[in-house]
Amino acid sequence: MKYLVVGSGLFGSVFAYEAAKRNNFVTVIDRRSHIGGNIYTKEENGIQVHQYGAHIFHTSDKYIWKYIQKFTKFNNYINSPLANFQGRIYNLPFNMNTFNQLWGTITPQEAASRIKKQSQELFGKKPKNLEEQAIQLVGHDIYEKLIKGYTEKQWGKKPTELPPFIIKRLPVRFVYDNNYFNDEYQGIPIGGYTQIIEKMLDSPNILVRLNTNFLANKNSYLENYDKIIFTGMIDQFFNYKFGKLEYRSLKFETRELPMDNFQGNAVINYTDVAIPYTRIIEHKHFEFGQGNKNKTIITYEYPDSWDSSKEPYYPLNDKRNNNLYNKYHDYAKKQNKIIFGGRLGQYRYYNMDQAISAALKLVNKEF
């Protein structure tokens, strides 16, 4: 079989690797000048810089953990971001350290009582939006200081306009534990993420072409390949036949500073709506301060509205967009040569382990 994989991120690269192992011929194209999609990292001054935002690998799936370790070793980095609200630092995720910093509470009973008192107006009610869901989970104080402004910046909408499920991803713990994830396995690949994709695509059965726009020669590709794995925007593939899906974009401002340590943590979120960026990433802390001791590299991450001239990073999975995606999904089923995958092709938020798992499910189905 001759496969064309459009996009060299995790989903596309895992599929290409597995297809090539089975003696199929795979061409991987990407409109960017590098492989790896949004997990692309680049070494600067001995520091692995995450070019498209912080990526921390985490999973509870032992098979996926073993699978990704075929391509690299991982360190034991634990994701423990901080929040800065008007110059004061709070621990994330919301845990006993956060509650103590806010209220001076010592015991879980004190903290739970404080949250219960602040959320009593929503007791027993089904939250209608993100604001109500957040207040029900953690009360008014945490919502006002650590959720509301950050959410407005991140999504470009008021929390009352967003669905409640978005906030359910945030852990709330009544223990003194700053580990953001509950997953059993977690870490950062030693030497960065790009090497993983390089190894996946290192096969005599795989041809990689960068700076290549699929849509510019769509008909030719459809004629010359047996099947196409498309990881771009599904609505764009069909020339917005049913209308445009909504996305959120990001802007990154990266600086090299003449110091060893800028902020003392890999990620600090800025939750005040008056500050335009959502977080500052200091890349060397992902690998415990490795790299040039006299330099550090930081990235300011700014949320941005999306249009066709910008990168689509996050699908906006509200009711309107999900219904529209379902139309594209149903229409896509009728295309016998095209398989849509990844965050943009399937219009859903994927963690890295979920992207790998989805690609392997496709491999099992295909072969």
FIKOL-622707 format. One record per residue (C-alpha): residue in one letter; x, y, z. Coordinates in steps of 0.5 Angstrom, whole numbers, m for minus. Layout:
BEGIN
{'A', {X, Y, Z}}
...
END
This chain:
BEGIN
{'M', {0, 0, 0}}
{'K', {2, 7, m1}}
{'Y', {0, 12, 4}}
{'L', {1, 19, 5}}
{'V', {1, 22, 12}}
{'V', {m1, 29, 12}}
{'G', {3, 32, 19}}
{'S', {9, 30, 22}}
{'G', {6, 30, 29}}
{'L', {5, 25, 34}}
{'F', {m1, 22, 31}}
{'G', {2, 22, 24}}
{'S', {9, 20, 26}}
{'V', {6, 14, 30}}
{'F', {2, 11, 24}}
{'A', {8, 12, 19}}
{'Y', {12, 8, 24}}
{'E', {7, 2, 24}}
{'A', {5, 2, 17}}
{'A', {13, 2, 15}}
{'K', {14, m3, 20}}
{'R', {9, m7, 16}}
{'N', {13, m6, 9}}
{'N', {8, m1, 7}}
{'F', {11, 5, 3}}
{'V', {9, 12, 7}}
{'T', {10, 19, 5}}
{'V', {10, 24, 11}}
{'I', {9, 31, 9}}
{'D', {9, 38, 13}}
{'R', {7, 45, 11}}
{'R', {12, 47, 17}}
{'S', {20, 47, 16}}
{'H', {21, 42, 21}}
{'I', {18, 35, 24}}
{'G', {14, 34, 30}}
{'G', {8, 38, 30}}
{'N', {7, 42, 36}}
{'I', {12, 38, 41}}
{'Y', {18, 40, 37}}
{'T', {24, 42, 41}}
{'K', {30, 45, 39}}
{'E', {36, 46, 43}}
{'E', {39, 52, 45}}
{'N', {45, 53, 50}}
{'G', {44, 46, 52}}
{'I', {37, 48, 53}}
{'Q', {31, 44, 50}}
{'V', {26, 49, 48}}
{'H', {19, 47, 47}}
{'Q', {17, 51, 41}}
{'Y', {10, 51, 42}}
{'G', {9, 51, 49}}
{'A', {10, 47, 55}}
{'H', {9, 39, 54}}
{'I', {10, 34, 60}}
{'F', {9, 27, 58}}
{'H', {4, 23, 63}}
{'T', {0, 17, 62}}
{'S', {m4, 12, 67}}
{'D', {m3, 7, 61}}
{'K', {3, 2, 62}}
{'Y', {3, 0, 55}}
{'I', {3, 7, 52}}
{'W', {9, 9, 57}}
{'K', {13, 3, 55}}
{'Y', {11, 4, 47}}
{'I', {14, 11, 48}}
{'Q', {20, 9, 52}}
{'K', {22, 5, 45}}
{'F', {25, 12, 42}}
{'T', {28, 15, 48}}
{'K', {29, 15, 56}}
{'F', {25, 20, 60}}
{'N', {27, 24, 67}}
{'N', {23, 24, 73}}
{'Y', {20, 31, 72}}
{'I', {14, 32, 76}}
{'N', {9, 38, 73}}
{'S', {8, 43, 79}}
{'P', {6, 49, 76}}
{'L', {5, 56, 80}}
{'A', {0, 61, 80}}
{'N', {2, 69, 80}}
{'F', {m4, 73, 82}}
{'Q', {m3, 80, 83}}
{'G', {4, 79, 85}}
{'R', {3, 73, 90}}
{'I', {4, 66, 89}}
{'Y', {0, 60, 90}}
{'N', {1, 52, 89}}
{'L', {m3, 49, 83}}
{'P', {m7, 44, 82}}
{'F', {m11, 46, 88}}
{'N', {m9, 43, 94}}
{'M', {m8, 44, 101}}
{'N', {m2, 48, 100}}
{'T', {m7, 53, 96}}
{'F', {m12, 53, 101}}
{'N', {m7, 55, 106}}
{'Q', {m4, 60, 102}}
{'L', {m11, 63, 101}}
{'W', {m14, 62, 108}}
{'G', {m9, 60, 113}}
{'T', {m13, 53, 113}}
{'I', {m9, 47, 116}}
{'T', {m13, 41, 116}}
{'P', {m17, 38, 110}}
{'Q', {m24, 39, 114}}
{'E', {m22, 47, 115}}
{'A', {m21, 47, 107}}
{'A', {m27, 43, 106}}
{'S', {m32, 47, 110}}
{'R', {m29, 54, 107}}
{'I', {m31, 51, 100}}
{'K', {m37, 49, 102}}
{'K', {m39, 55, 105}}
{'Q', {m37, 59, 99}}
{'S', {m41, 54, 94}}
{'Q', {m47, 53, 98}}
{'E', {m52, 57, 93}}
{'L', {m50, 51, 88}}
{'F', {m51, 45, 92}}
{'G', {m55, 40, 89}}
{'K', {m55, 44, 82}}
{'K', {m53, 42, 76}}
{'P', {m48, 47, 73}}
{'K', {m50, 51, 67}}
{'N', {m43, 54, 65}}
{'L', {m36, 54, 67}}
{'E', {m37, 59, 72}}
{'E', {m42, 55, 76}}
{'Q', {m38, 49, 75}}
{'A', {m32, 52, 78}}
{'I', {m35, 55, 84}}
{'Q', {m39, 49, 86}}
{'L', {m32, 45, 86}}
{'V', {m27, 50, 89}}
{'G', {m32, 56, 92}}
{'H', {m31, 64, 90}}
{'D', {m24, 66, 93}}
{'I', {m21, 61, 88}}
{'Y', {m25, 62, 82}}
{'E', {m24, 70, 83}}
{'K', {m17, 69, 84}}
{'L', {m14, 63, 80}}
{'I', {m19, 61, 75}}
{'K', {m24, 67, 72}}
{'G', {m18, 71, 69}}
{'Y', {m14, 66, 66}}
{'T', {m20, 63, 63}}
{'E', {m22, 69, 60}}
{'K', {m16, 70, 57}}
{'Q', {m15, 63, 55}}
{'W', {m21, 62, 51}}
{'G', {m23, 69, 49}}
{'K', {m30, 68, 53}}
{'K', {m33, 70, 59}}
{'P', {m33, 63, 64}}
{'T', {m41, 64, 64}}
{'E', {m41, 63, 56}}
{'L', {m37, 56, 56}}
{'P', {m39, 49, 58}}
{'P', {m38, 47, 65}}
{'F', {m34, 40, 63}}
{'I', {m28, 45, 61}}
{'I', {m26, 46, 68}}
{'K', {m27, 38, 70}}
{'R', {m20, 37, 68}}
{'L', {m17, 41, 74}}
{'P', {m15, 37, 80}}
{'V', {m18, 39, 87}}
{'R', {m14, 35, 93}}
{'F', {m15, 36, 100}}
{'V', {m8, 33, 101}}
{'Y', {m1, 37, 101}}
{'D', {1, 35, 94}}
{'N', {3, 40, 88}}
{'N', {4, 34, 83}}
{'Y', {m1, 37, 78}}
{'F', {m3, 30, 74}}
{'N', {m6, 24, 78}}
{'D', {m3, 19, 72}}
{'E', {2, 14, 74}}
{'Y', {8, 15, 69}}
{'Q', {10, 22, 68}}
{'G', {17, 25, 65}}
{'I', {20, 29, 60}}
{'P', {24, 26, 54}}
{'I', {32, 27, 56}}
{'G', {34, 31, 50}}
{'G', {27, 33, 48}}
{'Y', {21, 31, 44}}
{'T', {24, 32, 37}}
{'Q', {29, 26, 37}}
{'I', {23, 21, 38}}
{'I', {19, 23, 32}}
{'E', {26, 23, 28}}
{'K', {27, 16, 30}}
{'M', {20, 14, 28}}
{'L', {21, 17, 21}}
{'D', {28, 14, 20}}
{'S', {26, 8, 16}}
{'P', {27, 6, 8}}
{'N', {20, 6, 7}}
{'I', {19, 13, 10}}
{'L', {20, 19, 5}}
{'V', {19, 26, 9}}
{'R', {18, 32, 5}}
{'L', {17, 39, 9}}
{'N', {15, 46, 7}}
{'T', {10, 42, 3}}
{'N', {2, 44, 3}}
{'F', {m3, 39, 2}}
{'L', {m8, 43, 0}}
{'A', {m4, 46, m6}}
{'N', {m4, 39, m9}}
{'K', {m10, 36, m6}}
{'N', {m13, 33, m13}}
{'S', {m6, 30, m15}}
{'Y', {m5, 27, m8}}
{'L', {m12, 24, m8}}
{'E', {m10, 20, m15}}
{'N', {m3, 18, m13}}
{'Y', {m4, 15, m6}}
{'D', {m8, 9, m4}}
{'K', {m10, 12, 3}}
{'I', {m9, 19, 6}}
{'I', {m8, 20, 14}}
{'F', {m10, 27, 14}}
{'T', {m8, 31, 21}}
{'G', {m10, 38, 19}}
{'M', {m17, 42, 20}}
{'I', {m22, 37, 18}}
{'D', {m27, 43, 16}}
{'Q', {m21, 46, 12}}
{'F', {m20, 39, 8}}
{'F', {m27, 40, 6}}
{'N', {m27, 47, 4}}
{'Y', {m31, 49, 10}}
{'K', {m37, 46, 6}}
{'F', {m42, 46, 13}}
{'G', {m38, 52, 16}}
{'K', {m32, 54, 20}}
{'L', {m30, 51, 26}}
{'E', {m28, 55, 32}}
{'Y', {m21, 54, 35}}
{'R', {m16, 58, 39}}
{'S', {m9, 60, 37}}
{'L', {m3, 62, 41}}
{'K', {3, 67, 40}}
{'F', {10, 66, 43}}
{'E', {15, 71, 45}}
{'T', {22, 67, 47}}
{'R', {27, 71, 50}}
{'E', {34, 69, 52}}
{'L', {37, 72, 59}}
{'P', {44, 73, 61}}
{'M', {42, 69, 68}}
{'D', {42, 62, 71}}
{'N', {35, 62, 73}}
{'F', {29, 67, 72}}
{'Q', {23, 65, 76}}
{'G', {25, 58, 79}}
{'N', {20, 54, 76}}
{'A', {18, 51, 69}}
{'V', {11, 54, 69}}
{'I', {8, 60, 72}}
{'N', {1, 62, 70}}
{'Y', {m1, 69, 71}}
{'T', {m9, 69, 73}}
{'D', {m10, 76, 73}}
{'V', {m14, 78, 67}}
{'A', {m10, 85, 67}}
{'I', {m4, 81, 65}}
{'P', {m4, 79, 57}}
{'Y', {0, 73, 57}}
{'T', {m3, 66, 61}}
{'R', {4, 64, 63}}
{'I', {12, 64, 63}}
{'I', {15, 58, 61}}
{'E', {23, 57, 63}}
{'H', {25, 51, 59}}
{'K', {31, 49, 63}}
{'H', {27, 47, 69}}
{'F', {24, 41, 65}}
{'E', {31, 38, 65}}
{'F', {33, 40, 72}}
{'G', {37, 46, 70}}
{'Q', {41, 43, 65}}
{'G', {45, 48, 60}}
{'N', {49, 54, 60}}
{'K', {49, 56, 67}}
{'N', {50, 64, 65}}
{'K', {44, 63, 61}}
{'T', {36, 62, 61}}
{'I', {31, 62, 56}}
{'I', {24, 64, 57}}
{'T', {17, 64, 53}}
{'Y', {11, 68, 54}}
{'E', {5, 65, 52}}
{'Y', {m1, 69, 50}}
{'P', {m8, 67, 48}}
{'D', {m10, 69, 41}}
{'S', {m16, 69, 37}}
{'W', {m16, 65, 31}}
{'D', {m17, 66, 24}}
{'S', {m14, 63, 17}}
{'S', {m8, 66, 18}}
{'K', {m6, 63, 25}}
{'E', {m4, 57, 28}}
{'P', {m10, 53, 30}}
{'Y', {m8, 50, 37}}
{'Y', {m15, 48, 41}}
{'P', {m21, 46, 38}}
{'L', {m27, 50, 42}}
{'N', {m31, 44, 44}}
{'D', {m38, 48, 45}}
{'K', {m45, 45, 43}}
{'R', {m45, 49, 37}}
{'N', {m38, 47, 34}}
{'N', {m39, 40, 36}}
{'N', {m45, 39, 32}}
{'L', {m42, 42, 26}}
{'Y', {m36, 37, 27}}
{'N', {m41, 32, 27}}
{'K', {m43, 34, 20}}
{'Y', {m36, 34, 18}}
{'H', {m35, 27, 21}}
{'D', {m41, 24, 18}}
{'Y', {m39, 27, 11}}
{'A', {m32, 24, 12}}
{'K', {m35, 17, 13}}
{'K', {m37, 17, 6}}
{'Q', {m29, 18, 3}}
{'N', {m26, 11, 2}}
{'K', {m19, 14, 1}}
{'I', {m19, 19, 7}}
{'I', {m18, 18, 15}}
{'F', {m18, 24, 19}}
{'G', {m14, 24, 26}}
{'G', {m11, 28, 31}}
{'R', {m13, 34, 35}}
{'L', {m15, 38, 29}}
{'G', {m17, 32, 24}}
{'Q', {m22, 29, 30}}
{'Y', {m23, 36, 33}}
{'R', {m22, 34, 40}}
{'Y', {m17, 36, 45}}
{'Y', {m11, 30, 46}}
{'N', {m6, 29, 51}}
{'M', {0, 26, 48}}
{'D', {m1, 19, 50}}
{'Q', {m8, 20, 48}}
{'A', {m6, 22, 41}}
{'I', {m1, 16, 41}}
{'S', {m7, 11, 43}}
{'A', {m11, 14, 38}}
{'A', {m6, 13, 32}}
{'L', {m5, 5, 35}}
{'K', {m12, 4, 35}}
{'L', {m12, 6, 27}}
{'V', {m6, 2, 26}}
{'N', {m10, m4, 29}}
{'K', {m16, m3, 25}}
{'E', {m12, m1, 18}}
{'F', {m8, m7, 19}}
END
